[in-house]
Amino acid sequence: MDKVIEENDKVIEEIIPKDIPKQIAACFDSYDLCEDLSSQSSLKEEEQETLDRNIKHIQLMYSKDWFKDALSNEESEKLKKYI
């Protein structure tokens, strides 16, 4: 689980190393959902919102150095599709 610490109005995030694989797996759950929804010819409003929310999740996670550093090259390349 992430531990968030506020310091001088700046949020600093600490990640527990044993949780990194869980964070990566959760991000790839979003990736798989995005792949599924993106393959459909049209989306209902709720599906589009789900797609948008999961793309934002991928982008947020990919913006974290600790997350990118833990990815394999193949994983990183897959996620770049939604960056």
C-alpha positions in Angstrom: 0.0 0.0 0.0 1.2 3.5 -0.8 2.0 5.7 2.1 1.5 9.4 1.4 3.3 12.0 3.5 2.7 15.7 3.3 5.7 17.9 3.7 5.6 21.7 3.4 2.4 21.6 1.2 4.1 19.1 -1.1 2.8 15.5 -1.3 5.6 12.9 -1.3 4.7 9.3 -2.1 6.5 6.4 -0.6 5.9 2.9 -2.0 6.6 -0.2 -0.2 8.7 -2.4 -2.5 6.7 -5.6 -1.9 3.6 -3.7 -3.2 5.1 -2.8 -6.6 4.1 -6.0 -8.3 0.5 -5.5 -7.1 0.5 -1.9 -8.4 1.8 -3.2 -11.8 -0.9 -5.9 -11.9 -3.6 -3.4 -11.1 -2.3 -1.1 -13.9 -2.4 -4.0 -16.3 -6.0 -4.8 -15.3 -6.7 -1.3 -16.5 -4.7 -2.0 -19.7 -6.6 -5.2 -20.4 -9.9 -3.3 -19.9 -8.8 -0.5 -22.2 -7.8 -3.1 -24.9 -11.2 -4.8 -24.7 -13.1 -1.5 -24.8 -10.9 -0.1 -27.6 -11.6 -3.1 -29.8 -15.3 -2.4 -29.8 -16.8 -0.5 -32.8 -18.8 1.8 -30.5 -19.2 2.4 -26.8 -22.1 3.3 -24.6 -21.6 6.4 -22.5 -20.8 4.3 -19.4 -18.3 2.3 -21.3 -16.6 5.4 -22.6 -16.3 6.8 -19.1 -14.8 3.5 -17.9 -12.3 3.6 -20.8 -11.4 7.2 -20.0 -11.0 6.5 -16.3 -8.7 3.5 -16.9 -6.6 5.4 -19.4 -6.1 8.1 -16.7 -5.1 5.4 -14.2 -2.5 4.1 -16.7 -1.2 7.6 -17.3 -1.0 8.4 -13.6 0.9 5.3 -12.8 3.3 5.7 -15.7 4.1 9.2 -14.5 5.7 7.7 -11.3 9.4 7.0 -11.6 9.3 4.0 -9.2 6.6 2.5 -11.4 8.4 3.0 -14.7 11.6 1.7 -13.2 9.9 -1.5 -12.1 8.4 -2.3 -15.6 10.1 -4.6 -18.1 10.7 -3.1 -21.5 7.8 -5.1 -22.9 5.4 -3.9 -20.2 6.5 -0.3 -20.7 5.9 -0.5 -24.5 2.4 -1.9 -24.0 1.4 0.9 -21.6 2.8 3.6 -23.9 -0.2 2.9 -26.1 -2.4 4.8 -23.6 0.1 7.6 -22.6 
